[in-house]
């Protein structure tokens, strides 16, 4: 069965996937994420969705990160 493709924002807490493509996000944010170990091909797990339009908490390389929903909507992931 081929992996399902969707955006990071579409994943529910507890679901894991690998980053397929960074969309049209800010190059500085892309660089910052790369410095933290989040790059294309990295495995990420959604840990929590903060209420009231807050950030999405995800785990990558043993670190917990928070990113805005606006950026999470532009990151494509493969879910197997």
PyMOL commands that set and color helices and strands:
alter all, ss='L'
color gray80, all
select helices_A, chain A and resi 8-10+27-35+69-72
alter helices_A, ss='H'
color red, helices_A
select strands_A, chain A and resi 4-7+16-22+43-49+56-60+63-67+75-79
alter strands_A, ss='S'
color yellow, strands_A
deselect
rebuild
show_as cartoon
